[in-house]
């Protein structure tokens, strides 16, 4: 495999130059997306591809390369405005596009850098890795807030490994961010070690496997570009990523798999201007016939929506915060219905320190949809506690794929019905333990937030984690507490 490091460094080095001009990482990545798309469209319009693409000659790549100075700046601004009116993927990529690079000399240099590479001849693997590398760097930029659209790729890979998606099956992500679940699924299905695909299966994988929603224009743009660079979809095709809020209604389509990490933040709300001209927030409640409970809790709504999206034998894996496992009222109603109508067979308790948004305590739920039945479908829930006594930080000690291999082995993707607990009375700190349906529904509020491993930091004060890990964990806990208090204050004030 070609080393992507030098190209990522070269492309990223411009980010530091532009930072001095007040252009943030996210803005730079957007400009790169526009320019890369135009360059690749130009390459595809030439031999050996000779594709007729819907980009007017006046606004093609050549029109940019041939200009300098103020003329380049004004032409680029006009180009972005005009292409945003186009249909299909082209229009989606250029939606709400603006020129953020005010120095024409720097814009000229970036165009020159992109022009030197032959992107269409570059391997899909290489192109994709370059762009994914840039997305990850952008997610690391705390101030931009881009991390909320970026799920750790090693976690996504583990989730895909467990769910084992098959060829010629459909995959949906109703909150797809920059497309991480699509790409990991694509890599898994196209890997010759997993499947040997025929021509029809390859075409299905490229054009008919994936669909999703992303309401944030910049994240949707990056997702489309990311998928395009990985050879998913067509440059002149229709967009398979909708800009509609996926929670508004049942789209009618049903899928074989749903893999997703809905946005963190508990409440859905909308801002409006009242009669006095002041801005007010109002909880956004989705009244849907297919939902078991009406609530403004975004994650509970996503969980209900995912259930709706699944075919009668569809399978889901979803990242959700702790409150979904223990919250009363609507939370209890949703949990009971999930346990009854699906086989909620596995929960992975995630460690802290792995997300770019601090204060997040989350889990991965795995469940299989089932046809209607009088008896509950969930017979037992297997829980893997990967949180207690596990310490990760984003920079010094990031979570690696190897760290999740024990969980994958316990999950047993080849046949998840054959599993062995590592917990026992003789080994009370075993991380893998099952609970019967009866045990769970007898718990207060059908609480699924279950843990049993002894917290060593409470007992062994001589062997505490490193100070930086401790400090990060304190921040995580304080942030999580603050988030809860904010919600309480908002509820009291009616904000």
C-alpha positions in Angstrom: 0.0 0.0 0.0 1.3 3.4 -0.9 2.3 5.7 2.0 -0.2 8.5 2.2 1.7 10.4 4.8 3.7 12.8 2.5 0.6 13.8 0.4 -1.5 14.3 3.6 1.3 16.4 5.0 1.6 18.4 1.8 -2.1 19.0 1.5 -2.4 19.8 5.2 0.7 22.2 5.3 -1.5 24.7 3.4 -3.9 24.6 6.3 -1.3 26.2 8.7 -0.5 28.9 6.1 -4.2 29.8 5.8 -4.8 29.6 9.5 -2.8 32.8 9.8 -5.4 34.4 7.4 -8.2 33.3 9.7 -9.3 30.3 7.6 -10.1 27.5 9.9 -9.5 23.8 9.2 -13.1 23.1 8.4 -13.2 26.0 5.9 -10.0 24.8 4.3 -11.3 21.3 4.0 -14.4 22.6 2.3 -12.4 24.6 -0.3 -10.3 21.5 -0.9 -13.5 19.5 -1.5 -14.7 22.0 -4.2 -11.4 22.1 -5.9 -10.7 18.3 -5.8 -14.2 17.6 -7.2 -13.6 20.0 -10.1 -10.2 18.5 -10.8 -11.4 15.0 -10.8 -14.4 15.9 -13.0 -11.9 17.4 -15.4 -9.9 14.1 -15.4 -13.0 12.0 -16.0 -14.0 14.2 -19.0 -10.8 13.3 -20.8 -9.5 10.0 -22.3 -9.8 7.1 -21.4 -13.0 8.0 -19.6 -14.5 10.6 -21.9 -17.5 11.1 -19.7 -20.0 13.9 -20.4 -20.3 15.7 -17.1 -22.8 18.4 -16.1 -20.2 21.1 -15.4 -20.5 24.1 -17.8 -17.2 24.8 -19.7 -17.2 28.3 -18.2 -16.9 26.8 -14.7 -14.6 23.8 -15.3 -11.2 23.1 -13.9 -9.4 24.7 -16.9 -11.2 28.0 -16.2 -9.6 28.2 -12.8 -6.1 27.0 -13.7 -5.8 29.7 -16.4 -6.5 32.7 -14.1 -4.5 34.6 -11.4 -5.0 37.4 -9.0 -8.2 39.4 -8.6 -9.6 37.7 -11.8 -9.1 34.3 -10.2 -10.8 35.3 -7.0 -13.9 36.8 -8.6 -14.2 33.9 -11.1 -13.9 31.3 -8.2 -16.7 33.1 -6.2 -18.9 33.2 -9.3 -18.2 29.5 -10.0 -19.2 28.4 -6.5 -22.4 30.4 -6.7 -23.5 29.0 -10.1 -22.6 25.3 -9.4 -24.6 25.4 -6.1 -27.7 25.7 -8.4 -26.9 22.4 -10.2 -28.8 19.2 -9.7 -27.7 15.8 -8.3 -24.4 15.3 -6.5 -22.9 18.3 -8.1 -25.4 20.7 -6.5 -25.2 18.9 -3.2 -21.4 19.3 -3.1 -21.6 23.0 -3.9 -24.7 23.8 -1.7 -24.2 27.1 0.2 -20.6 27.2 -1.0 -18.5 30.4 -0.4 -14.9 31.4 -1.1 -13.2 31.5 2.3 -9.7 32.1 0.8 -9.4 35.8 0.4 -5.8 35.9 -0.7 -5.7 35.1 -4.5 -2.0 34.1 -4.4 -2.7 31.4 -1.8 -5.8 30.2 -3.8 -3.6 30.0 -6.9 -1.0 27.9 -5.0 -3.6 25.4 -3.7 -5.0 25.0 -7.3 -1.5 24.4 -8.5 -0.9 21.7 -5.8 -4.1 19.9 -6.8 -3.4 20.3 -10.5 0.0 18.5 -10.2 -1.6 15.2 -9.0 -3.5 12.8 -11.3 -6.3 11.9 -8.8 -8.3 9.6 -11.0 -5.3 7.4 -11.6 -4.5 7.3 -7.9 -5.8 4.1 -6.2 -9.2 4.4 -4.4 -7.4 3.3 -1.3 -4.9 6.1 -1.5 -7.4 8.9 -2.4 -9.8 7.8 0.4 -7.0 7.6 2.9 -5.8 11.1 2.1 -9.3 12.6 2.6 -10.1 10.5 5.7 -6.7 11.7 7.1 -7.9 15.3 6.5 -11.3 14.6 8.1 -9.6 13.2 11.2 -7.3 16.2 11.5 -10.3 18.5 11.2 -12.2 16.5 13.9 -9.2 17.1 16.2 -9.7 20.8 15.9 -11.8 21.3 19.1 -12.8 24.8 18.3 -14.4 23.9 15.0 -16.8 21.4 16.6 -16.3 19.1 13.6 -15.5 16.2 16.0 -19.3 15.7 16.6 -19.6 14.4 13.0 -16.7 12.0 13.4 -17.0 8.6 15.1 -13.6 6.9 16.0 -12.8 4.8 12.9 -11.6 1.9 15.0 -14.9 1.7 16.7 -16.8 1.8 13.4 -14.5 -1.0 12.1 -15.3 -3.2 15.1 -19.1 -2.6 14.8 -18.9 -3.5 11.1 -16.8 -6.6 11.9 -19.5 -7.8 14.4 -22.5 -7.1 12.2 -20.8 -8.8 9.1 -22.7 -7.0 6.3 -23.3 -9.2 3.2 -23.2 -8.3 -0.5 -26.4 -7.2 -2.3 -28.0 -5.9 1.0 -28.9 -2.3 1.7 -27.2 -0.2 4.4 -28.6 3.0 5.9 -27.2 5.6 8.3 -29.9 8.2 9.2 -27.2 10.5 10.7 -24.3 9.8 8.5 -21.9 12.7 9.3 -18.8 12.3 7.1 -19.7 8.7 6.0 -17.6 6.6 8.3 -20.1 3.7 8.5 -20.6 3.6 4.8 -16.8 3.4 4.1 -16.1 0.8 6.7 -19.0 -1.4 5.3 -17.8 -0.8 1.8 -14.2 -1.9 2.8 -15.6 -5.0 4.6 -17.8 -6.2 1.7 -15.2 -5.4 -1.0 -12.4 -7.2 0.9 -11.5 -10.4 -1.0 -10.8 -12.1 2.4 -14.5 -11.7 3.2 -16.3 -12.1 -0.2 -15.5 -12.8 -3.8 -17.8 -10.4 -5.6 -19.1 -10.9 -9.1 -19.8 -8.0 -11.5 -23.4 -7.6 -10.4 -22.5 -7.6 -6.7 -19.8 -4.9 -7.4 -22.3 -2.7 -9.2 -24.8 -3.1 -6.4 -22.2 -2.2 -3.8 -21.2 0.9 -5.8 -24.6 2.2 -6.7 -27.4 0.7 -4.7 -26.1 -0.3 -1.2 -25.9 2.9 0.7 -28.3 5.7 1.6 -28.7 8.1 4.5 -29.4 11.6 5.9 -27.3 14.4 7.0 -28.9 17.8 7.8 -25.6 19.8 8.2 -24.5 21.0 4.7 -20.8 20.9 5.4 -20.8 17.4 6.9 -23.0 16.2 4.0 -20.6 17.7 1.4 -17.7 16.0 3.0 -19.6 12.7 3.2 -20.4 12.8 -0.5 -16.8 13.7 -1.4 -15.5 11.0 0.9 -17.7 8.4 -0.8 -16.9 9.6 -4.3 -13.2 9.3 -3.6 -13.8 5.8 -2.4 -15.5 5.1 -5.7 -19.0 4.9 -4.3 -21.7 6.4 -6.5 -21.3 8.3 -9.7 -19.9 11.9 -10.2 -22.9 12.7 -12.4 -25.5 10.6 -10.5 -28.2 11.5 -8.1 -27.4 12.0 -4.4 -28.1 9.1 -2.0 -27.6 11.4 1.0 -30.7 13.3 1.8 -30.6 16.7 3.5 -33.9 16.2 5.2 -34.1 15.7 9.0 -34.5 11.9 9.2 -36.7 12.1 12.3 -39.5 14.1 10.7 -41.3 11.2 9.1 -41.1 7.5 8.1 -39.4 7.6 4.7 -41.2 4.3 3.7 -37.9 2.6 2.7 -36.7 -0.5 4.7 -33.1 -1.6 5.0 -31.2 -4.8 5.8 -28.8 -2.9 8.0 -28.7 0.3 10.0 -25.4 1.4 11.3 -25.2 4.8 13.0 -24.0 7.2 15.7 -26.7 9.8 16.1 -25.6 13.3 17.2 -24.8 13.7 20.9 -26.9 16.2 22.8 -30.1 15.0 24.4 -32.8 17.4 23.3 -34.1 18.3 19.9 -35.0 21.9 19.7 -35.7 24.7 17.3 -35.0 28.4 17.7 -37.6 31.0 16.6 -38.1 34.8 17.2 -41.0 35.7 19.5 -43.3 38.8 19.3 -40.8 40.9 21.3 -38.1 40.1 18.7 -36.2 37.9 21.1 -35.0 34.4 20.2 -36.6 31.5 22.0 -35.9 27.8 22.0 -38.7 25.3 21.8 -38.4 21.6 22.3 -38.9 19.7 19.1 -41.2 16.8 19.6 -41.8 14.4 16.7 -45.4 13.1 16.6 -45.1 9.9 14.6 -47.6 7.0 14.4 -44.7 4.5 14.2 -43.1 5.7 17.5 -43.9 4.0 20.8 -43.3 7.2 22.8 -43.5 11.0 22.0 -40.4 12.7 23.5 -37.9 15.6 22.8 -35.0 13.2 23.7 -33.2 13.0 20.3 -31.5 9.7 21.0 -34.7 7.9 22.0 -36.3 9.3 18.8 -33.4 7.9 16.8 -33.7 4.5 18.4 -37.4 4.4 17.5 -36.6 5.7 14.0 -33.9 3.0 13.5 -36.5 0.3 14.4 -38.9 1.7 11.8 -36.1 1.7 9.1 -35.3 -2.0 9.5 -36.8 -4.8 7.3 -38.6 -7.5 9.4 -35.3 -9.4 9.5 -33.0 -6.3 9.5 -30.1 -5.8 11.8 -28.9 -2.6 13.6 -25.8 -1.4 15.5 -26.0 2.0 17.1 -23.9 4.2 19.4 -26.1 5.8 22.1 -25.4 7.7 25.4 -26.0 6.2 28.8 -29.3 8.1 29.3 -31.0 5.8 26.8 -30.3 2.8 29.0 -31.7 4.2 32.3 -34.0 7.2 31.7 -37.5 6.8 33.0 -40.8 7.7 31.3 -40.4 7.6 27.5 -37.0 5.9 28.0 -38.6 2.9 29.8 -41.3 2.6 27.2 -38.8 2.5 24.3 -36.6 0.0 26.1 -39.5 -2.4 26.8 -40.6 -2.2 23.2 -37.1 -2.8 21.8 -36.7 -5.8 24.1 -40.1 -7.2 23.0 -40.1 -6.5 19.2 -36.4 -7.1 18.5 -33.7 -9.3 19.8 -31.5 -6.9 21.7 -28.7 -9.3 22.1 -25.6 -7.2 22.8 -24.5 -4.0 24.6 -20.9 -2.8 24.5 -20.2 -0.3 27.3 -17.7 2.1 25.8 -14.7 3.7 27.6 -14.4 7.5 28.1 -11.8 9.5 26.3 -12.5 8.1 22.8 -14.8 10.8 21.3 -13.8 14.3 20.3 -16.8 15.7 22.2 -15.8 15.5 25.9 -18.1 14.3 28.6 -19.6 11.6 26.5 -20.5 8.2 28.1 -21.8 5.9 25.4 -22.6 2.4 24.5 -23.1 0.3 21.3 -26.4 -1.5 21.0 -26.8 -4.5 18.7 -30.3 -5.7 17.9 -32.1 -7.8 15.2 -35.6 -6.9 14.1 -38.2 -9.6 14.1 -41.8 -10.2 12.9 -44.7 -9.5 15.2 -45.0 -12.0 18.1 -46.9 -12.5 21.3 -43.7 -13.5 23.1 -40.8 -11.0 23.6 -38.0 -11.7 21.1 -35.1 -10.8 23.5 -34.2 -13.9 25.6 -30.9 -12.7 27.0 -28.7 -9.6 26.7 -25.0 -10.0 26.6 -23.0 -7.0 28.1 -19.3 -6.3 27.6 -18.0 -3.8 30.1 -15.2 -2.0 28.3 -15.4 1.0 30.5 -14.5 0.1 34.1 -10.7 0.3 34.6 -10.1 1.2 30.9 -8.3 4.4 30.3 -7.9 6.1 26.9 -7.0 9.6 25.8 -7.3 11.0 22.2 -3.6 12.0 21.9 -1.3 10.0 24.2 -3.2 6.8 24.5 -5.8 6.5 21.7 -8.0 3.4 21.4 -6.7 1.0 18.7 -8.5 -1.7 16.8 -6.5 -4.3 18.7 -8.1 -3.0 21.9 -11.5 -4.1 20.6 -10.4 -7.6 19.5 -11.4 -9.3 22.7 -14.9 -7.9 22.4 -15.2 -9.0 18.8 -14.0 -12.5 19.8 -16.6 -12.6 22.6 -19.3 -11.4 20.3 -18.4 -14.2 17.9 -19.6 -12.7 14.5 -19.4 -16.1 12.8 -22.2 -17.5 15.1 -23.3 -15.1 17.8 -25.6 -17.8 19.2 -22.5 -19.7 20.5 -21.0 -17.6 23.2 -19.1 -18.1 26.5 -19.2 -15.7 29.5 -15.8 -14.6 30.9 -17.6 -13.6 34.1 -18.3 -16.2 36.8 -18.4 -16.3 40.5 -14.8 -17.4 40.5 -13.9 -14.6 38.0 -16.2 -11.7 39.2 -14.2 -9.2 37.1 -14.8 -11.0 33.8 -16.0 -8.3 31.3 -18.5 -10.5 29.3 -21.7 -11.4 31.1 -25.2 -12.3 30.1 -28.5 -11.3 31.7 -31.9 -13.0 31.1 -34.9 -11.1 29.8 -36.6 -11.8 33.2 -33.6 -10.3 35.1 -33.7 -7.1 33.0 -37.5 -6.5 33.1 -37.5 -7.0 36.9 -35.0 -4.1 37.3 -36.3 -0.7 38.2 -37.5 1.1 35.0 -36.1 -1.8 32.9 -32.7 -0.3 33.5 -30.0 -1.6 31.1 -27.1 0.5 32.6 -25.6 -2.6 34.2 -22.0 -2.9 35.5 -20.4 -5.3 37.9 -16.6 -5.1 37.4 -14.8 -3.7 40.5 -13.4 -0.2 40.0 -9.7 -0.6 40.8 -9.2 3.2 41.3 -11.6 3.1 44.3 -9.7 0.2 46.0 -6.0 0.5 44.9 -4.8 4.0 45.6 -1.2 3.0 45.0 -1.8 2.1 41.3 -3.8 4.9 40.0 -3.7 5.7 36.2 -1.3 8.4 34.9 -2.1 12.0 36.0 -3.1 13.0 32.4 -5.5 10.1 32.2 -7.0 11.0 35.6 -7.3 14.6 34.6 -9.1 13.7 31.4 -11.5 11.4 33.2 -12.3 14.2 35.7 -13.0 16.5 32.8 -15.2 13.8 31.1 -17.2 13.4 34.4 -17.5 17.2 35.0 -18.6 17.8 31.3 -21.2 15.0 31.6 -22.5 16.5 34.9 -22.6 20.0 33.4 -24.6 18.7 30.4 -27.2 17.2 32.7 -27.4 20.4 34.7 -27.9 22.5 31.5 -30.8 20.3 30.5 -32.4 20.7 34.0 -32.0 24.5 33.9 -33.4 24.6 30.3 -36.4 22.5 31.5 -37.0 24.8 34.5 -36.7 28.0 32.5 -38.6 26.6 29.6 -35.8 27.6 27.2 
